[in-house]
Amino acid sequence: MRVVPLIVLSLVVAATPAIAAERTGYSQIAAGNMGAAERSIVAERRIFPDRPELMLNLAAVYRNTGRAAEAKALYAAVLDKPAVALDMPSGAVVSSHDLAQRGLARFAPQMATR
């Protein structure tokens, strides 16, 4: 009878990254569905308003939908909180502060030199 709980546990563990990708809006952002991503993230932020991965992903949605001021505000809010190590889809672990700084850098004016 121990086989069944182990099988169930392994299925739950295997499904956890997929569920997390849905709750953080990652899957929708990757698919280019910014509206669905925003709805998912906003719903999660009602429960977890200070989770940096939600703030960063919502900032990405705002950036990709032309809402620069809102995106910048979320990136700044992440920087106002303690840094958190975040797992990336690539398997890398990155600081929430590094991601927020990279997001803000996308808004910096680009200067050309010749």
C-alpha positions, 0 to 999 in steps of 0.5 A: 500500500505504500506504493500508492502514496509515493506515486501520488506524492511524485505526481504532486511534486511533478505538478508543482512547477506547472502550478507555480508557473500558472500562479505567477503568470509565467506561462501566460507571459511566455505565451504572449497572453498578457491579459491572462497573465495580468488576471492570474498575477493580480488574483495571486497578489490579493493573497500574497501582495509582497511576493517579489516574483508576482511583482516582477512578473506583473511589472513585465506585463505592464512593460509589455503593455505600454504601462511604463510608470506602473512597471517602474513602480513595481520594480522600485517596490521590489528593490525596497524589500529584502532581496530574495533568491528566485528560481528561473525557468532555466534553473538558475537562481537570481536575486529579486534585486538583480531582476528588478534592476534589469527591468528598470534598465530596460527603461534607461535611454539608449545612447548611440555613439559612433 
